[in-house]
């Protein structure tokens, strides 16, 4: 699968721990987001006023949930892939296609990572309701891009070593 260069139990344990960290973060964030939105809806209905920061915090949590989910899915290899062509290829054409695939993914993750860093540097201002520095929110893009970049490099080494992904 993804992220483990060799098939040892030690690397599978690391992969499992990293996946669990992201999954637990997603669960806690989603639960908090649901509670905030539900509580805000009840307060608006019953008391005719809501929690001012609820909508903004929920939006920020949603952004982190999305990028954490991207990382969690990419670690497990559960990202969307169209394999019509590659499934029909064998031998050298398949290897060439796989190398091109990895180079495209590598280029894309580099752009996402560098773009995330650039966006974070220019987002140094407080949000309106919570006064949270917006760069704390935009850094999620750089973290996701960096994590996908590392995973992609590991997958490239794994492929070149001869351990094809399933």
N, C-alpha and C positions, 0 to 999 in steps of 0.2 A: 504494500500500500504506500502511502505517502509518508514523508518525513523521516523514516528510519532508513539509514544508508545500508545497514546490514540487517539481517532478520533476527538478531539476537533478542532475547527477552528483555534485556536492559533497555534497548532503544524503544521497544514496544511499551515498556512501563513509562518512559519519558513522554512518549507520544500520548499515552493514556492520561498522564498527569496534566499535561498541557491542555489537552482536550477538556478534561474535567474542570480545570480552572476557568476556561472560557465558557463552558456550559453552565457552571455555577454562577458566574457573573451575569450571564444572560438571564438565568432564572430569577436571581435576586432583583436585577434591574426591571425585568418585565413585571414581577410581582409588585414592586414599588410603584411602577408606572400605572398599573391597573388600580392600585389602592388610591393613588393621588387623583386620578381621573374620576373614580367612583365617589370618593369622599367629596370632591369638588362638585360633582353633579348633585349629590344629596344636599350639600350646603346651599347651593344655588336654589334648589327647589324648596327646601324647608325654610332657610333663613334669608333668602333673596340676596345673598352675597356669597361669593366663593373665596377660595384661597388664591390670592393674587399670583403666587409663584408656581402654582400647580401646572398650568399649561406649559410654561417655559421649561420647567424641570422635566416634565413628561416628554417634551420635544427633544431635549438634550439626551435623556435616557434612551429614547428611540434611536437617535443617531449612533450612540455607543452600542446599542443592541444590534443594529444592522451590521456595523463593521466587525463586531465580535463574532457575529454569526458567519460573516464571510470567512474569517480566519478559521473558525471551528469547522466549517464545511470543507475548506481547502485542506486542512490538516487530514481530515478523514477521506478526502477524495470524493466528496459528495457534491462537487460543483457540476454545473450543467456542461455536458460535452456532447457534441454531435460526432458520432463515430461511424457514419455510413461509409466514408471512403477508407478510413484507416483499417476498419475491420476486414475489408476485402483485399488489402495489400499484404504481401509476404516478402520476406528477405530484405534486400537492399533498398527497394523503394519505400518500404515501411520504415526502415531505419532513417532514411533521409527525411521522410515526412515527419517522423518523431523529433528529429533534430530541429527541423524548421518550426515545429509546434513549440518546442521548448524555447527557442530563440524569440519567437513572437511573445510568448508568455513572459519571458525574462525582460524583454523591452517594455512591455506593458506595465509590469510591476515596478520597473525602475521609474517610469513616467509617473505612476501613481504615488510612489514613495517621494520622489523629488517634488512633485506638485503638492503633495500633502505638507511637506516641510515648508515650501514657499507660501502656501496658503496660511499655515500656522503662524509664520513670521509676520504676515500682514494682518492678522486677526487679533491684534493686541488691544482690544477694547472691551469694556464690560457690557454684559447683556442688560437689557432694559429692566426687567423685573427682579432678577436675582442678583445682579451685579457680578455674576461669575464671569471671569475673563473668558472671552469667546475662544481664545487660542486653546483653552482646555478642552473645548468641544472639537475644534478642527484638527487637533493632534490625533484624533482617532483615525483620520484618513491616513496620516503618515505611519501610524502604528500598523494599520492593516496592510498598507503597501509594503512596509518593511518586513512584516511577518510573511507575507506572500512571497516576497523576494527571497528570503532565507529558505522557505520551503521549496521554491522553484529551483534554487541552486542545489539543494540537497537532492531533489528529484532528478536533476540533470546528472549529478555524479552517480546516483543510483542507476540511472539508465545506461550511462557509459560503462559502469562497472559490470553490467549485464543482468541486473535484477530488474526486469521489466515490471512496470506497474500493471495491476490487474484490470 
